[in-house]
Structures are given as C-alpha cells and as structure tokens.
Amino acid sequence: RDTISIVGSSTVYPFATVVAERFGRSTDFKSPKIESTGTGGGLKLFCSGVGANTPDVTNASRRIKKSEFDNCLSNGVDNVVEVLVGYDGIAIANSAKASQLTLSLRDVYLALAKDVPGKNGELIANPYSTWKDVNPQLPAVNIEVLGPPPTSGTRDAFVELAMAGGAKSNGDLEALYKLGADQESEIRTVMKKLGVSGAVYDAIAQSKGKAPKGKDVFKALAYAVREDGVYIEAGENDNLIVQKLEANPNAVGIFGYSFLEENGDKVQGSVVDGVAPSFESIASGNYPVSRPLYFYIKGAHVGKIPGIQEYAAEFTSNRAMGEDGYLTERGLIPLEDTERDAVREDIKTLRQ
C-alpha cells in the first residue's frame, strides 16, 4: 500500500481527518484513509495481524485494554506505539430548544443503570421512567437517552466515569468497590446485602481465572446499562445523535465534547455535579466526565507503509495539538507542555 490505513474511535475521527487532509496537502504523501469503527472495533482490526491488509493506526478514546493488547501479541502485533494526543469531555447534552439539565452523577446512574438500589437496599430492575422519578427536582420528562454502543470508547469511559461515579453514592456499592481479592467473605456479604447471587462472583472468578476483587463485582453491577428501551444505542455516528436531539427536545445524548463545541447552536451540555462541560473545565480536571484520547501505531508497518512517522509528527506538532493549534480550535483539550514534549520525542525515535 502507498496510503496509510487508519481505523477506530468516532471521537478522535474528526481530529484525525483534519490532520490527514492537511498532511495530504502539505506533503508528498497521500492523505490517509480513515474509517470510524469505534475504539473497540478499531483495536480488533488493528490487532488482527501484521501486513498490508491490516490497519497501520487505530484511534482510541480510551487506553488499550490488557485483553486487547494480549490479542495483539497473540496475532504477532508485538510493537505497538501509544500516542497520547489530548483530552476530551463526555457531554450529556440535550437540544438547545429545551431547558438545560442540572444532573449529579447519582442522577445519571439511577436513570441508566440496569439495576438500582430499592427501598430495602437490594438491587432491583430499574423502575424509573421519568427524570422526576430519579430526582424530584428534575423535569417530569421521560428518560430517553441516545448513546454509543458497547464497542465505543465513549461508552467505556462513560460507564467508568459517570455510571460508576454515581453508583459510589450508594454505601454498599462503594464498600464493595474497595474490597480486595483476599476478602472473598466480605465481598459475598456485601453482595448478599445487595441481593446479588453468589453465582455472579463465581462467574467472574471463572472468567478471570483467579479470585476477583470487589472492584470486579462492582463493575459488573455498576457498568450494566438498562436494556428496556430507555437507553438507545445510536451507533458510532455522533453527528446523527446531534440531529436526533435537535428533532426531539425531550431526548438526551451522550457524545464527545468536540461535537458539543461544533454544534453549540443546536445542543447544550448538562451541568454535571455543578460543572458544565467547557474547554476550561475539562482542561482543569473539574468536569467529572473527561478522559484522555490516543492513537496507536503498528511499529512493524513503519518504513514499509510510507508516511506513518510523518503523519504522527504532524498530528503531534505544535501547529496541530499545541495550545493554539488547529486541533485545539476544533475542541481538543491540549496536553501540558511536558506531556506534549515527551510525546514528540517518542515520535522522533519511531522506527520498526
């Protein structure tokens, strides 16, 4: 091939596309071919092997998982270069025609979790149908949330930051989260209080091949999104979610901050735990639902597929992801100077 093949995150996609267009115009290399497959889908393709029929780069809106890296290794992809490019917030947004929502992480968890604590403390199937059911101070509007599918890095980050953050407002779930693998008895005691079958612990232990931590059981409970039609998987196309929110002022959507920035005339971000999503609040770490963005390079393809190192150098240049760079203008939250310098040094020494 004489064209770089890039797959992965729908959140990183618009940034990568801008870089690719400029790269194609300003160098002798062709503009890379980029597909928006979602983080999970991209890493699966990337890790499928080495050779011209596999991608050279994959974008990711979360860090690669151990299971994904192990899959890479098992398929001979043993030289994977991680590039941190910046930060992004996950917006919980609605139409600009509607009233802005003010939510807590607890509200988000209670609205979207598959099972929530009932009156006696045991987990029950989520009974809430309106935002007012979740919190009397919220509007009596049906909960209808358009969000990313399980293959999306945005979905992974959302359940980890928002759902889990809200679940920790429950004392028993928070206690479960803190228990170690050597505290099986305590884990099972808390699970019993929550009305959770011991078979859940056994299944996790079997899948991991060792005794799970309380955190592993917590994830199984807190990360599970309801499947009764309230949460609607809207695919990897964040622009489609924006269009649907514009058409339905009662709906809420979940997507990266850059899409909120680009569509500020159509949608607005909810205030979460007292903080609205903004460039400043994400950069400072005050906005509670924010995450790092990456791309991964297949080292074995460097020097064989032309332009990979040069593309990475353009993406990580000051003119692209610096404080006044063209990606920052598009909504990317830039790295600190020391982080940015370290990334650039890694790219300079990139080789097979």
C-alpha angles and dihedrals in degrees: 000000000000094000126075113242115215128180137166144064121047088210094056092039097087091048092048091047093055091049091047093051093050091043091054092049098045102041139046090250124097119253108267119253109241128193125189103222101147124257096276094044092047094051090049091055093041093051095046092094148291124289144074092292091062129070122267096207135021126196119220135189090200136030118280112268122237090243090054093048090049088053089053091052093047089055095048096260094131101146106067117163116203118210119190108206106174145293137289137189125225109233122212096202144173137186118299085230091067131066115276113256122232108203139172122215085248090058091051092049094048092047097050111023117111091225127023134183113277128208093282093047097255119124114256135179107282106270098182118114102165134040088241089060088058096045125003089219092062124084123274090246124132114260106247115162126181111201147151125286125249092268090064124099087213089060091049092050093044095055091043096048106027107024096039091042090055094043090059088067084078110082097217094048091047090050090050091052092058098051120106131226090258091061101073093142092053091045092053091047092055091044089054090052088052091049092243118149118245086232087077090062091046093050092051091047090051094049092048095041091227142058109298126230120239085252090063092055090043090055092051089055103035099040095053110109119208117263101199097102097270092103110052119198104225099185128240095303106101091180088062090056090052090052092050092049090051089053095044115041091186095060127090125212135202120213144125122297092244090067090050089051092049093047101038091134091059107034139026132208121241121241106249119199088342097310127102119213110259139143090259098045093050094044091051093047092239095117104084099213104060133122144179123263125218147173125208126215125207101230093200089065096053109108092016101064105047121240104018096121091041092050091050090049091053093048092051097041123117091245089058110035102010121115091272096030128132092250091053088054087056093055105272110143104226128233123248113268094255092050091048092049091051092051092050092050090054090052092050091058095042110134141141 
